[in-house]
Protein backbone atom coordinates (compact mmCIF):
# COMPACT_ATOMS: atom_id res chain seq x y z
CA UNK A 1 0.00 0.00 0.00
CA UNK A 2 1.10 3.54 -0.70
CA UNK A 3 1.47 5.78 2.34
CA UNK A 4 -1.15 8.51 2.40
CA UNK A 5 1.54 11.13 3.04
CA UNK A 6 3.37 10.01 -0.11
CA UNK A 7 0.14 9.95 -2.11
CA UNK A 8 -0.80 13.42 -0.88
CA UNK A 9 2.68 14.66 -1.80
CA UNK A 10 2.38 13.24 -5.32
CA UNK A 11 -1.16 14.58 -5.63
CA UNK A 12 0.04 18.02 -4.54
CA UNK A 13 2.70 18.00 -7.27
CA UNK A 14 0.13 16.77 -9.82
CA UNK A 15 -2.23 19.61 -8.94
CA UNK A 16 0.59 22.10 -8.81
CA UNK A 17 -1.25 23.96 -6.04
CA UNK A 18 -0.95 23.76 -2.23
CA UNK A 19 -4.08 21.83 -1.26
CA UNK A 20 -5.08 21.21 2.39
CA UNK A 21 -4.43 17.57 3.27
CA UNK A 22 -7.62 15.75 4.33
CA UNK A 23 -6.71 14.63 7.85
CA UNK A 24 -9.91 12.56 7.97
CA UNK A 25 -8.53 10.26 5.27
CA UNK A 26 -5.08 10.14 6.84
CA UNK A 27 -6.53 8.75 10.07
Order of alpha helices (4+ residues) and beta strands (2+ residues): alpha-alpha
